[in-house]
Amino acid sequence: MSEANQARRAASKPANGAARYEKARYLAFAFCTADALLETDASGTIVFANGATRHLFGYSPGEMAGKQLKSLAETGEQPLLRALLARAASGERFKDVNVNIARPGAANILLSLNGYGVPDLGDHCFLTARAADVRRDGVDAENRMPDSDLLNTEAFSDSVKAHFENPDGSAGTGEMTIIGLTGLPELEERLSPGESKLLQRRLGSFLKAISLEGDSAAQLSDDQFGLLHDDDVDIGSVKGQISEFARAADPKGIGVAVEAETTGVGDMDVSGQDLASALLYTIQQVGRGGGAGSTGALSKNISQQLGETAENIALVKATIETGQFDIAFQSIVALDTRERHHFEALVRLTDSPAKMNPFEFICFAEDVGLISSFDLALCAKVIERVKSAATRGKVLPIAVNISGRSIDSDSFVESLRALIKENPEINGKLLFEITESARIHDLKRANEVIGSLRADGFEVCLDDFGAGEAAFEYLNALEVDYVKIDGQYVVNATASDKGRAFLIAMSGLCRDLGITTIAEFVETDETVKFLIECGVAYGQGYLFDKPDVAADLSGAIKSKNVRRKGAVESWG
């Protein structure tokens, strides 16, 4: 009978004396989630063992007593075990840390350890051990980096949001630290694939062990890691332990240079929602390389970046809430007749407290989760302008830009439909341009939203076509009325035979699908002739007019041969 079964049998019936029975009961509870129990003293020496230790470690419970816990691990894992015991000695718990155990006369085995130190009991550490389950379900595997088993950037962002965005609006406690390991890619080149994977796993196991709830650590890039942790975690000690792991793995003994910066979220006077948004944006910037530079894995001041992000969030929210943005209107014109067909509403931020150009403003709003609020505010302002102009006569339709991220939002779609319902007089006077600045994730659902708008009399345009990699995927999945060809694509098409061929093919495909084409950056009569020859129906550009906040929304067009002075990014 195995040691674990003996313990279960002892706990299955009362023994003589309440104390003995209680001891057996708790032992049985422990074996519900573990195959072996260990206790070490302050030096890391095992003073108690019970359970299936022979299978897990290669020794009976009696033989385990007196051994150093770290000596049971594969040599490269010993720094990790020392670090875990040191953490336990400070009263911290570690959870589900995988450690490779070297069993005498048998193959190594990967064990999952949990541990907790009790300073009042002479700094003893109490551990449970079981065989590690390295299999993960499909969803969980998608959220993790394959070698380190740490969360990926997206999953870590979700973890940060869940932790810091409390339902009551307050901010959760704790800290976020970004860790950069300069030289890690070079170190991995000096290792075999198996050695590299082992190092990644040790780093991952250690970072998870010191993170909140044992699974709030992420690998953001090849040499950058994110960590949610309690305020009292000694980051200096963490850096030292990571350096030790790297040096022990490096055949040259060089290791890596460890940099770490804690964000200081505890000192920020912001709401939980704004704090979560600022942290998410900072994480995304680091993951995209926005926090890296040639001098090291962390060349930017993360705390400063976080503070600037929080401030910009407040300014963008103020811009939206107070309506401190203007709308300029630019014509979309039939190329063959030069008749104005409709206008596009373009954002101008002349009075906004946010010191960004419109394109920067929109991209930032998308990244921090404010774009739906802005798109709704933009729609409301355009509707009011249309209603006001309609009192003075005929008004041509106005195209309003909507981010792909807004189309993905149920709450935005519900709010937009409510706004439309409240203003029935604008039916047929608005078009909606779906932009590619943020990718649409659920194309089937997006097409249903587009279909409902078209059924209510609102035409829909796919904007920036040709600028992003998802253009033809969108064209295949979304049933729209217009496709607006990106201006740079038009410029490139006029410069080469190959570009011309692509534009002809694109406009022909749209025509076959019953979709009307619009070209941006129309600045000369030669471009108009070229576009007509390529099969493009409408154009927009400085040849016809410049964006104007005081535009007559019904008046005759006056051609202006004004060349643009470099591209100016705007929402549209």
C-alpha positions in Angstrom: 0.0 0.0 0.0 1.4 3.5 -1.0 2.2 6.1 1.6 -0.6 8.3 0.4 -3.1 5.4 0.7 -1.9 4.7 4.2 -2.6 8.3 5.1 -6.0 8.2 3.5 -6.9 4.9 5.3 -5.7 6.4 8.7 -8.1 9.3 8.1 -11.0 7.2 7.1 -11.9 6.1 10.7 -11.6 7.8 14.0 -8.5 7.0 16.0 -8.1 6.9 19.8 -8.1 10.5 21.0 -9.5 13.6 19.4 -6.1 15.1 18.6 -5.0 12.1 16.6 -8.2 12.1 14.7 -8.0 15.8 13.9 -4.4 15.3 12.7 -5.5 12.5 10.4 -8.5 14.5 9.1 -6.3 17.5 8.1 -3.8 15.1 6.5 -6.6 13.6 4.4 -7.8 17.1 3.4 -4.2 17.9 2.3 -4.1 14.8 0.1 -7.2 15.9 -1.7 -5.0 18.4 -3.7 -1.5 16.9 -3.3 0.4 13.6 -3.5 3.0 14.5 -0.9 3.4 16.9 2.1 6.8 18.4 3.1 8.0 20.7 5.9 11.4 22.4 5.8 13.2 24.4 8.5 14.8 27.8 8.1 17.8 26.3 6.3 15.7 24.4 3.8 16.3 21.0 5.4 13.3 18.6 5.2 12.1 17.8 8.7 8.8 16.1 7.8 7.6 14.2 4.7 4.5 12.2 4.0 2.7 10.8 1.0 3.9 9.4 -2.3 7.4 10.7 -1.9 9.1 7.7 -3.4 7.2 8.1 -6.7 7.7 11.9 -6.7 11.2 12.3 -5.3 12.7 8.8 -5.4 12.9 8.5 -1.6 10.6 7.2 1.2 9.2 9.7 3.7 11.8 8.5 6.2 14.7 8.9 3.7 13.5 12.4 2.9 14.1 13.7 6.4 17.4 15.5 6.7 17.9 16.2 3.0 18.2 19.7 1.6 15.0 20.4 -0.5 17.1 22.1 -3.2 19.3 19.0 -3.5 16.3 17.0 -4.8 16.0 19.3 -7.8 17.8 19.2 -11.1 20.9 21.4 -10.8 19.6 24.2 -12.9 16.4 24.4 -10.8 18.2 24.9 -7.5 18.3 28.7 -7.7 14.5 28.7 -8.3 13.9 26.6 -5.2 16.2 28.8 -3.1 14.2 31.9 -4.2 10.9 30.2 -3.4 12.0 29.2 0.1 13.3 32.7 0.7 10.0 34.1 -0.3 8.1 31.7 1.9 10.4 32.6 4.8 9.1 36.2 4.5 5.5 34.9 5.0 4.6 34.9 1.3 2.8 32.0 -0.4 3.8 30.5 -3.7 1.4 28.5 -5.8 1.6 25.9 -8.6 5.3 26.4 -9.3 6.7 23.7 -11.6 10.1 22.4 -10.6 12.1 19.6 -12.4 13.1 16.9 -9.8 16.1 14.6 -10.3 15.0 11.2 -9.0 17.8 8.7 -8.3 17.7 5.7 -10.7 14.6 7.2 -12.6 13.8 9.8 -15.1 13.4 13.4 -14.0 9.8 14.4 -13.2 8.1 17.8 -13.3 6.4 18.6 -10.0 4.0 21.3 -9.1 4.8 22.8 -5.7 2.8 25.0 -3.3 4.4 26.5 -0.3 3.7 28.8 2.7 6.1 30.0 5.4 5.2 30.5 9.0 7.6 32.9 10.8 6.0 32.0 14.2 7.1 28.4 13.7 10.8 29.1 13.3 10.5 30.2 9.6 9.5 26.7 8.7 8.0 26.2 5.2 5.1 23.9 4.5 4.8 22.5 1.0 2.5 20.3 -1.1 3.7 18.4 -4.2 2.0 16.7 -7.0 2.9 15.7 -10.6 2.5 18.8 -12.8 -0.2 18.9 -15.4 1.5 20.4 -18.4 -1.6 20.1 -20.6 -3.8 23.1 -21.0 -7.2 23.5 -22.6 -7.3 25.4 -25.9 -8.5 28.6 -24.5 -5.9 28.8 -21.7 -3.1 27.8 -24.2 -4.1 30.7 -26.5 -3.5 33.1 -23.6 0.0 32.0 -22.8 3.5 32.1 -24.2 4.5 28.5 -25.1 7.9 28.2 -23.3 7.5 30.5 -20.2 3.8 29.6 -19.7 3.3 33.2 -18.8 0.3 35.2 -19.9 0.6 36.9 -23.3 0.1 40.7 -23.6 -3.7 40.5 -24.3 -4.4 38.1 -21.4 -2.2 40.1 -19.0 -4.2 43.2 -20.0 -7.4 41.5 -19.1 -5.8 40.5 -15.7 -4.7 44.1 -15.1 -8.2 45.4 -16.0 -9.9 42.9 -13.7 -7.6 43.7 -10.8 -7.5 47.5 -10.9 -11.0 48.3 -12.2 -13.3 47.8 -9.2 -17.1 47.8 -9.7 -17.4 50.7 -7.3 -15.0 52.8 -9.4 -12.2 52.7 -7.0 -8.7 51.3 -7.9 -7.5 47.9 -6.7 -4.4 47.7 -4.6 -1.1 46.4 -5.6 1.6 47.3 -8.1 2.7 46.6 -11.7 6.4 46.2 -12.5 7.9 46.0 -16.0 11.1 43.9 -16.1 13.6 44.1 -19.0 16.3 41.5 -19.5 18.9 43.0 -21.8 20.9 40.3 -23.4 18.3 37.5 -23.1 17.9 36.9 -26.8 21.7 36.7 -27.1 21.8 34.3 -24.1 19.2 32.0 -25.7 21.4 31.8 -28.9 24.1 30.3 -26.7 21.8 27.6 -25.4 20.3 24.6 -27.1 16.5 24.7 -27.8 15.9 22.5 -24.7 18.1 24.6 -22.5 16.4 27.8 -23.7 13.0 26.3 -23.0 14.1 25.3 -19.5 15.3 28.8 -18.7 12.1 30.3 -20.0 10.1 27.9 -17.7 12.2 28.8 -14.7 11.7 32.5 -15.3 8.0 31.9 -15.8 7.6 29.7 -12.7 9.4 32.3 -10.5 7.5 35.3 -11.8 4.2 33.5 -11.4 5.1 32.5 -7.9 5.7 36.1 -6.8 2.7 37.5 -8.7 -0.8 38.2 -7.4 -2.8 35.0 -7.0 0.1 33.1 -8.5 -0.7 33.8 -12.1 -0.5 37.5 -12.8 2.8 37.6 -14.7 3.3 38.0 -18.5 5.9 37.9 -21.2 5.3 41.1 -23.2 8.1 40.6 -25.8 11.3 38.6 -26.2 13.1 40.4 -23.4 10.3 42.2 -21.5 8.0 40.9 -18.8 5.1 42.3 -16.8 4.3 41.5 -13.1 1.3 42.3 -10.9 2.3 42.0 -7.3 1.7 43.1 -3.7 3.2 46.4 -2.6 5.8 44.8 -0.3 7.5 42.6 -3.0 11.2 43.4 -2.9 11.9 44.1 -6.6 15.7 44.4 -5.9 15.7 40.8 -4.6 13.6 39.8 -7.7 16.2 41.3 -10.0 19.0 39.5 -8.1 17.2 36.1 -8.3 16.5 36.5 -12.1 20.2 37.4 -12.6 21.2 34.2 -10.8 18.9 32.1 -13.0 20.4 33.5 -16.1 24.0 33.2 -15.0 23.4 29.6 -13.9 22.0 28.8 -17.4 24.7 30.6 -19.4 27.6 28.4 -20.5 29.8 31.6 -20.5 28.5 32.7 -17.1 27.5 36.1 -18.4 23.8 36.1 -17.9 21.7 39.2 -18.5 21.3 42.7 -17.3 18.1 43.0 -15.4 16.2 46.3 -15.3 12.9 46.8 -13.6 10.6 49.7 -13.1 7.5 49.7 -10.8 4.8 52.0 -12.1 3.8 53.7 -8.8 0.1 53.2 -9.3 -0.4 53.6 -5.6 0.5 57.3 -5.8 -1.9 58.1 -8.7 -5.1 59.9 -7.8 -7.3 58.4 -10.6 -10.4 56.2 -10.8 -10.1 52.5 -11.1 -11.3 52.6 -14.7 -8.8 55.3 -15.8 -6.0 53.6 -14.0 -6.8 50.3 -15.7 -7.0 52.0 -19.1 -3.6 53.8 -18.5 -2.0 50.5 -17.4 -3.4 48.7 -20.4 -2.1 51.3 -22.8 1.4 51.2 -21.2 1.5 47.4 -21.4 0.5 47.6 -25.1 3.2 50.2 -25.8 5.8 48.0 -24.1 4.6 44.9 -26.0 4.8 46.9 -29.3 8.4 48.0 -28.6 7.3 51.4 -27.4 9.2 50.9 -24.1 12.4 49.5 -25.6 15.5 51.1 -27.1 19.0 50.4 -28.2 20.4 51.1 -24.7 18.5 48.3 -23.0 15.3 46.4 -22.7 13.7 49.3 -20.7 15.0 52.6 -22.0 11.8 54.6 -21.2 10.6 55.8 -17.9 7.6 53.6 -17.4 6.2 55.5 -14.5 6.5 58.8 -16.5 4.8 57.1 -19.4 2.0 55.9 -17.2 1.5 59.3 -15.7 1.4 61.0 -19.1 -1.1 58.3 -20.3 -3.4 58.9 -17.3 -3.3 62.7 -18.0 -4.1 62.2 -21.7 -7.0 59.9 -20.8 -8.4 62.7 -18.6 -8.0 65.3 -21.4 -9.6 63.0 -24.1 -12.5 62.4 -21.8 -12.9 66.1 -21.1 -12.8 66.8 -24.9 -15.6 64.2 -25.4 -17.7 65.3 -22.5 -17.6 69.0 -23.3 -17.8 68.6 -27.0 -14.6 70.6 -27.5 -14.0 69.5 -31.1 -15.1 71.0 -34.4 -16.3 69.4 -37.6 -15.0 70.3 -41.0 -16.8 69.2 -44.1 -15.2 68.1 -47.4 -17.0 67.2 -50.6 -17.2 63.8 -52.3 -17.7 64.5 -56.0 -18.8 62.5 -59.1 -15.7 62.4 -61.2 -17.5 62.5 -64.6 -19.9 65.3 -63.9 -18.1 67.2 -61.0 -21.3 67.2 -59.1 -21.2 67.1 -55.3 -22.6 63.8 -54.0 -22.2 64.0 -50.3 -19.8 65.4 -47.6 -17.5 63.8 -45.1 -17.4 65.1 -41.6 -13.7 65.5 -40.5 -12.7 66.1 -36.9 -10.8 69.2 -35.9 -9.4 69.7 -32.4 -8.7 73.5 -32.4 -10.2 74.0 -28.9 -9.5 70.6 -27.4 -7.3 70.4 -24.2 -5.7 67.3 -25.6 -2.7 68.4 -27.5 -2.9 65.8 -30.3 -3.7 65.9 -34.0 -7.0 64.2 -35.0 -5.3 60.9 -36.1 -3.3 60.7 -32.8 -6.5 61.5 -30.8 -8.5 58.7 -32.5 -5.8 56.1 -32.2 -5.2 56.9 -28.6 -9.0 56.8 -27.9 -9.2 53.4 -29.5 -6.3 52.1 -27.4 -7.7 53.3 -24.1 -11.3 52.3 -24.7 -12.8 55.8 -25.2 -13.4 55.6 -29.0 -17.1 54.5 -28.7 -17.9 57.5 -26.5 -16.2 59.8 -29.0 -17.8 58.2 -32.1 -21.2 58.7 -30.4 -20.4 62.3 -29.5 -19.3 62.9 -33.1 -22.6 61.4 -34.5 -24.6 63.5 -32.2 -22.8 66.7 -33.2 -23.2 65.9 -36.9 -26.9 65.2 -36.5 -27.4 68.6 -34.8 -25.5 70.3 -37.7 -27.6 68.4 -40.3 -30.9 69.4 -38.5 -29.8 73.0 -38.3 -28.8 73.2 -42.0 -32.1 71.4 -43.0 -34.1 74.3 -41.6 -32.5 76.5 -44.3 -33.1 74.1 -47.3 -31.8 70.9 -48.9 -28.9 69.2 -47.2 -26.7 66.7 -48.9 -25.9 63.5 -47.0 -23.0 63.6 -44.5 -20.6 60.7 -44.0 -19.6 60.1 -40.4 -16.6 57.9 -39.4 -17.0 55.0 -37.0 -14.1 53.0 -35.6 -14.1 49.3 -36.2 -13.7 49.0 -32.4 -17.0 50.8 -32.0 -18.8 48.5 -34.4 -17.5 45.6 -32.1 -19.2 47.2 -29.1 -22.8 46.2 -28.3 -23.3 49.2 -26.1 -22.2 51.6 -28.8 -24.5 50.0 -31.4 -27.4 50.2 -29.0 -26.7 53.9 -28.2 -26.3 54.7 -31.9 -29.6 53.1 -32.8 -31.3 55.0 -29.9 -29.8 58.2 -31.2 -31.0 57.5 -34.7 -34.5 56.6 -33.4 -34.7 59.9 -31.5 -33.9 61.8 -34.7 -36.0 60.3 -37.5 -35.6 63.3 -39.7 -32.0 62.5 -40.4 -32.9 59.2 -42.2 -31.2 59.2 -45.5 -29.0 62.2 -44.6 -26.2 60.2 -42.9 -23.7 57.7 -44.2 -21.4 55.7 -42.0 -17.8 55.1 -42.8 -16.2 52.1 -41.1 -12.5 52.8 -40.6 -9.6 50.4 -40.5 -7.6 52.2 -37.8 -8.8 49.4 -35.3 -9.4 45.9 -36.5 -12.9 44.5 -36.4 -12.8 41.1 -34.5 -16.3 39.7 -35.2 -16.9 40.3 -38.9 -20.1 38.3 -39.0 -21.7 40.3 -36.2 -20.3 43.6 -37.8 -22.0 42.7 -41.1 -25.3 42.2 -39.2 -24.9 45.7 -37.7 -24.2 47.1 -41.1 -27.1 45.3 -42.6 -29.5 46.8 -40.0 -28.2 50.3 -40.7 -28.7 49.8 -44.4 -32.2 48.4 -43.9 -33.0 51.6 -42.0 -31.9 53.8 -45.0 -28.3 54.6 -44.0 -25.6 53.8 -46.6 -22.3 52.4 -45.3 -18.8 52.9 -46.7 -15.7 50.9 -46.0 -13.0 53.5 -45.4 -9.2 53.4 -45.9 -9.4 50.6 -48.4 -5.9 49.4 -49.4 -4.2 50.9 -46.3 -4.5 47.9 -44.1 -3.9 44.2 -44.4 -7.5 43.4 -43.6 -9.0 45.3 -46.6 -9.9 42.3 -48.8 -11.0 40.3 -45.8 -13.4 43.1 -44.9 -14.6 43.4 -48.5 -15.4 39.7 -48.6 -17.2 39.7 -45.2 -19.0 43.1 -45.1 -21.8 44.1 -47.5 -21.4 47.8 -48.0 -22.4 50.5 -50.5 -19.1 52.3 -51.0 -15.4 51.6 -50.7 -13.1 54.6 -50.2 -9.7 53.9 -51.6 -6.9 55.2 -49.4 -5.1 58.3 -50.7 -1.7 56.9 -50.6 -2.9 53.9 -52.6 -4.1 56.4 -55.2 -0.8 58.2 -55.3 1.1 55.0 -55.7 -1.3 53.9 -58.5 -0.5 57.0 -60.5 3.2 56.4 -60.2 3.6 53.0 -61.8 2.0 50.6 -64.3 1.7 48.0 -61.6 -0.1 50.4 -59.3 -2.5 51.3 -62.1 -3.2 47.6 -62.8 -4.0 47.0 -59.1 -6.3 50.0 -59.0 -8.2 48.8 -62.1 -8.5 45.3 -60.6 -9.8 46.8 -57.3 -12.4 49.0 -58.9 -13.5 46.2 -61.2 -13.9 43.9 -58.3 -16.0 46.5 -56.4 -18.1 47.1 -59.5 -18.8 43.4 -59.9 -19.9 43.3 -56.2 -22.2 46.3 -56.7 -20.0 48.6 -54.6 -19.3 52.2 -55.7 -15.7 53.4 -55.4 -14.4 56.7 -54.0 -10.8 57.9 -54.3 -9.0 60.2 -51.9 -6.2 62.7 -52.6 -7.7 64.0 -55.9 -5.7 67.2 -56.5 -5.4 67.6 -60.3 -7.5 67.2 -63.4 -5.0 64.6 -64.6 -5.7 62.5 -61.5 -9.5 62.8 -62.3 -8.9 61.5 -65.9 -6.7 58.7 -64.6 -9.2 57.6 -62.0 -12.1 57.6 -64.5 -10.0 55.4 -66.8 -9.4 53.0 -63.9 -13.2 52.8 -63.3 -13.4 54.9 -60.1 -16.7 56.8 -59.7 -16.2 59.4 -57.1 -13.3 61.5 -55.7 -12.4 63.6 -52.7 -9.5 66.1 -52.5 -8.2 69.6 -52.7 -9.1 69.9 -56.4 -12.7 70.3 -55.4 -12.5 71.9 -51.9 -10.6 71.9 -48.6 -12.3 70.8 -45.4 -14.3 73.7 -44.1 -16.1 74.1 -40.7 -18.4 76.7 -42.3 -19.2 74.7 -45.4 -22.5 75.2 -47.2 -24.0 71.7 -47.0 -26.1 72.2 -50.1 -24.3 74.8 -52.2 -22.7 74.4 -55.7 -19.1 73.3 -55.7 -16.4 75.7 -56.6 -13.2 74.0 -57.9 -10.0 75.1 -56.2 -6.7 73.9 -57.6 -5.0 73.9 -54.2 -2.3 71.3 -53.7 -1.9 69.8 -50.2 1.2 70.7 -48.2 1.9 67.1 -47.1 -0.6 64.7 -45.7 -2.5 65.8 -42.6 -4.0 62.9 -40.7 -7.6 63.5 -39.7 -10.6 61.4 -38.7 -11.6 60.6 -42.2 
